[in-house]
Amino acid sequence: MSSTTVSALELLTTPRGIADPYPLYDQLRAHSPVPGYRDWPPGTVPGADEPVTAWALFRYDHVLEAARDSTTFSSRDPLQEASSAPSLMLVNTDPPKHEVERKLVSQAFSPRRVKRLEDWLNGLIPGLLDELGSGEVDVMSFAAEIPTRAMVRLLGLPEGDHVRFRRWANAFMLSSALTPEERIASNEEMVATFAARLAEHTARIVEQPPSEDIEDAGDLISALLRAEVDGQRLTPEEIVRFCVTLVVAGSETTTFLIGNLLYALASEPEVAARVRADRSLLPLFIEETMRRDGPPQRLFRIATRDVEVGGKLIRKGDWVALFFGSANRDPAVFPDPARLDIDRPNLRKQLSFGHGLHFCLGSSLARLEVTSMLNAVLDRYQRIELTDDPGTKQSASLLTHAYVRLPLHLS
């Protein structure tokens, strides 16, 4: 490996590289897969757990093939399983357990249940914009309110629980700078809270026997308790793990996606004008923004057998990092990749929601949340513009590409 390649790989884990990884991806893509990438999987605790050393895949075809081949590239994460942090539901499981878990969860976390949130979101978001106001404002505080409140509503938790969701998610996903002790304490608090909420829901179900139709369960936790496939049910531990997965993956990623979408509206006035005039273009705008600036950047896998990728031999047991953020900007698939172009014929090939077996189960919820947000913002504000303040990018972990502070001018 050349010194330039080694340097680019090392820079990826620095605050500067995390805040703007795309020039580094451009240097590394031609050498994919690249050995020697060292970083932490989500849910581990830097300072208490060791980082993994992995092969890094940067080309679209390499990432796509690894994402769709769950037999060769396992999602099980022994490092996280051994960590003090809870292991994520679905994200870190392989077949056949994954299929059983997904069927059970999908029975409760159904499209119909997600769709029920639409009217509630359309009532919530204008009120949040009233609080945000006009002029120069930091939109990230507003962005965090939508998915965290939606999770509370969906799960059937008490009002106010959402205040802790973002802190828990930031700690688990490594996007906030904490000591190992602080991160462990946050993870423990999160698991204990969901275990207590589950016990409350279980007690209510015992007192009030449910109807036959699982869709009639008023909240997701109650539906998860009743989900059944071929005589199998989710254990209390699995339900807690799914709640944790929803909060840490769903709330943080959607918060960051909202910020990136608002940045795109402010920085691309011609695209914004088209979307404002024709709201049927919103799905294309969302997909293309996720391609160019999707929050998810990389996930780890482990090779279950010797496999050749790009002419290089990855051995059984080797860690492999799939860089979705780099794949989404591969010029071999997306010409002029830094350009936000809602007319791209293949923009739906973007990989921010993953691919194959592990395609994001919450993608429909995320799309509903951001569509409601964009409609409300476009209805309220005629001008959405950048300010002289460039804001602050997340620079703690390459798991996500996002703003933690984004001042925009709204009027």
Stockholm file with secondary structure:
# STOCKHOLM 1.0

chainA/1-411         MSSTTVSALELLTTPRGIADPYPLYDQLRAHSPVPGYRDWPPGTVPGADEPVTAWALFRYDHVLEAARDSTTFSSRDPLQEASSAPSLMLVNTDPPKHEVERKLVSQAFSPRRVKRLEDWLNGLIPGLLDELGSGEVDVMSFAAEIPTRAMVRLLGLPEGDHVRFRRWANAFMLSSALTPEERIASNEEMVATFAARLAEHTARIVEQPPSEDIEDAGDLISALLRAEVDGQRLTPEEIVRFCVTLVVAGSETTTFLIGNLLYALASEPEVAARVRADRSLLPLFIEETMRRDGPPQRLFRIATRDVEVGGKLIRKGDWVALFFGSANRDPAVFPDPARLDIDRPNLRKQLSFGHGLHFCLGSSLARLEVTSMLNAVLDRYQRIELTDDPGTKQSASLLTHAYVRLPLHLS
#=GR chainA/1-411 SS CCHHHHHHHHHTTSHHHHHSCHHHHHHHGGGCSEEEEEECCTTCCBTTBCCEEEEEECSHHHHHHHHHCTTTEECCCHHHHHSSSCCCTTTTCCTTHHHHHHHHHHHHSCHHHHHTHHHHHHHHHHHHHHHHCSEEEEHHHHHHHHHHHHHHHHHTCCTTTHHHHHHHHHHHTTCSCCCHHHHHHHHHHHHHHHHHHHHHHHHHHHHSCCCSCGGGSSSHHHHHHHCCBTTBCCCHHHHHHHHHHIIIIIIHHHHHHHHHHHHHHHHCHHHHHHHHHCGGGHHHHHHHHHHHHCSBCEEEEEESSCEEETTEEECTTCEEEEEHHHHTTCTTTSSSTTSCCTTCTTGGGCCTTCCGGGCCTTHHHHHHHHHHHHHHHHHHCSCEEECSCCCEECCSCTTBCCEEECEEEEC
#=GC SS_cons         CCHHHHHHHHHTTSHHHHHSCHHHHHHHGGGCSEEEEEECCTTCCBTTBCCEEEEEECSHHHHHHHHHCTTTEECCCHHHHHSSSCCCTTTTCCTTHHHHHHHHHHHHSCHHHHHTHHHHHHHHHHHHHHHHCSEEEEHHHHHHHHHHHHHHHHHTCCTTTHHHHHHHHHHHTTCSCCCHHHHHHHHHHHHHHHHHHHHHHHHHHHHSCCCSCGGGSSSHHHHHHHCCBTTBCCCHHHHHHHHHHIIIIIIHHHHHHHHHHHHHHHHCHHHHHHHHHCGGGHHHHHHHHHHHHCSBCEEEEEESSCEEETTEEECTTCEEEEEHHHHTTCTTTSSSTTSCCTTCTTGGGCCTTCCGGGCCTTHHHHHHHHHHHHHHHHHHCSCEEECSCCCEECCSCTTBCCEEECEEEEC
//
